[in-house]
Amino acid sequence: MMTLEKLTKRFGATVAVDGLDVEIRPGRVTGFLGPNGAGKSTTMRMILDLDRPTSGRALLDGRSYSAYEWPLRHVGALLEAGAVHPGRTGRNHLLAMARSNAIPVRRVDEVLELAGLGGSARKRAGAYSMGMRQRLGIAGALLGDPPVVVLDEPVNGLDPDGVRWIRGLMRGLAAEGRTVFVSSHLLSEMQVTADHLIVIGRGRLLADAPLAEIVAGHASLEDAYYQLTDGSVLS
Ligand SMILES: Nc1ncnc2c1ncn2[C@@H]1O[C@H](COP(=O)(O)OP(=O)(O)OP(=O)(O)O)[C@@H](O)[C@H]1O
């Protein structure tokens, strides 16, 4: 369970996130939608203590990210898939992460296999394709077998097999009772993956409801989304 309590972030005159008050529950995939610049990445960064809120707070089962001794065992995240030292092999990248959170080495090999990187584990990450870097980021998110998973645009750069894989993976994680929080601009993908949606625009909450409720009365999620975010798109 994740709780955002009046979560707010200002960058100078820009209010990137404006008083978000939501609960993200376990056992379902919660999609996080909003136009460019709506504040999705900033919200996710605050959940992971990478950005400090101006006011309010983000809690993971009642505690902030940095209150956990081994945070990767509690929340796994894919934020910027490019954020890997290019000279390190994929396996060494994960080994360093595992070591810092007292995660056994065998788990590194497990998640590499799970992410379809078993054959490329000993290649330098700098030589990975975008899709492979994305898979490495997802492997990292799963490393600590965490009850909470936060994924920013996980489908980016994945081939059709990869898209199907990540869809099944997110559904599976939710079915295991985990909290899955995923941002995406791919509405058709969200329509088949998410159970629940949180939609923001200009940092503010526009909707927090089951997917079926948001889509009801519209031809598609895309139609419902345009109606919800009308007026929130940056000009
Ligand atoms: N480090 C920063 N310094 C100044 N402004 C920032 C910073 N990070 C984000 N912003 C601003 O905060 C707002 C929200 O940005 P954010 O990246 O969170 O949006 P987003 O919903 O993730 O957008 P996108 O869909 O384009 O990735 C934008 O106006 C952005 O310009």
Ligand as a Chemical Component Dictionary entry (heavy atoms), coordinates in Angstrom:
data_LIG
# 
_chem_comp.id                   LIG 
_chem_comp.type                 NON-POLYMER 
_chem_comp.pdbx_formal_charge   0 
_chem_comp.three_letter_code    LIG 
# 
loop_
_chem_comp_atom.comp_id 
_chem_comp_atom.atom_id 
_chem_comp_atom.alt_atom_id 
_chem_comp_atom.type_symbol 
_chem_comp_atom.charge 
_chem_comp_atom.model_Cartn_x 
_chem_comp_atom.model_Cartn_y 
_chem_comp_atom.model_Cartn_z 
_chem_comp_atom.pdbx_ordinal 
LIG N1  N1  N 0 14.287 19.350 -11.696 1  
LIG C1  C1  C 0 13.328 20.163 -12.140 2  
LIG N2  N2  N 0 13.491 21.502 -12.111 3  
LIG C2  C2  C 0 12.534 22.334 -12.541 4  
LIG N3  N3  N 0 11.335 21.945 -13.007 5  
LIG C3  C3  C 0 11.106 20.617 -13.049 6  
LIG C4  C4  C 0 12.086 19.666 -12.632 7  
LIG N4  N4  N 0 11.570 18.420 -12.787 8  
LIG C5  C5  C 0 10.325 18.584 -13.293 9  
LIG N5  N5  N 0 10.054 19.901 -13.457 10 
LIG C6  C6  C 0 8.790  20.476 -13.943 11 
LIG O1  O1  O 0 7.751  19.871 -13.207 12 
LIG C7  C7  C 0 6.625  19.624 -14.029 13 
LIG C8  C8  C 0 6.263  18.144 -13.961 14 
LIG O2  O2  O 0 7.267  17.374 -14.629 15 
LIG P1  P1  P 0 7.260  15.789 -14.637 16 
LIG O3  O3  O 0 8.517  15.358 -15.340 17 
LIG O4  O4  O 0 7.020  15.281 -13.273 18 
LIG O5  O5  O 0 5.995  15.472 -15.534 19 
LIG P2  P2  P 0 5.539  14.093 -16.216 20 
LIG O6  O6  O 0 4.078  13.965 -15.964 21 
LIG O7  O7  O 0 6.417  12.986 -15.771 22 
LIG O8  O8  O 0 5.787  14.437 -17.748 23 
LIG P3  P3  P 0 6.116  13.468 -19.009 24 
LIG O9  O9  O 0 4.875  12.757 -19.337 25 
LIG O10 O10 O 0 6.490  14.485 -20.068 26 
LIG O11 O11 O 0 7.263  12.585 -18.628 27 
LIG C9  C9  C 0 6.994  20.137 -15.424 28 
LIG O12 O12 O 0 6.502  21.454 -15.545 29 
LIG C10 C10 C 0 8.510  20.122 -15.397 30 
LIG O13 O13 O 0 9.022  21.098 -16.270 31 
# 
loop_
_chem_comp_bond.comp_id 
_chem_comp_bond.atom_id_1 
_chem_comp_bond.atom_id_2 
_chem_comp_bond.value_order 
_chem_comp_bond.pdbx_ordinal 
LIG N1  C1  SING 1  
LIG C1  N2  SING 2  
LIG C1  C4  DOUB 3  
LIG N2  C2  DOUB 4  
LIG C2  N3  SING 5  
LIG N3  C3  DOUB 6  
LIG C3  C4  SING 7  
LIG C3  N5  SING 8  
LIG C4  N4  SING 9  
LIG N4  C5  DOUB 10 
LIG C5  N5  SING 11 
LIG N5  C6  SING 12 
LIG C6  O1  SING 13 
LIG C6  C10 SING 14 
LIG O1  C7  SING 15 
LIG C7  C8  SING 16 
LIG C7  C9  SING 17 
LIG C8  O2  SING 18 
LIG O2  P1  SING 19 
LIG P1  O3  DOUB 20 
LIG P1  O4  SING 21 
LIG P1  O5  SING 22 
LIG O5  P2  SING 23 
LIG P2  O6  DOUB 24 
LIG P2  O7  SING 25 
LIG P2  O8  SING 26 
LIG O8  P3  SING 27 
LIG P3  O9  DOUB 28 
LIG P3  O10 SING 29 
LIG P3  O11 SING 30 
LIG C9  O12 SING 31 
LIG C9  C10 SING 32 
LIG C10 O13 SING 33 
# 
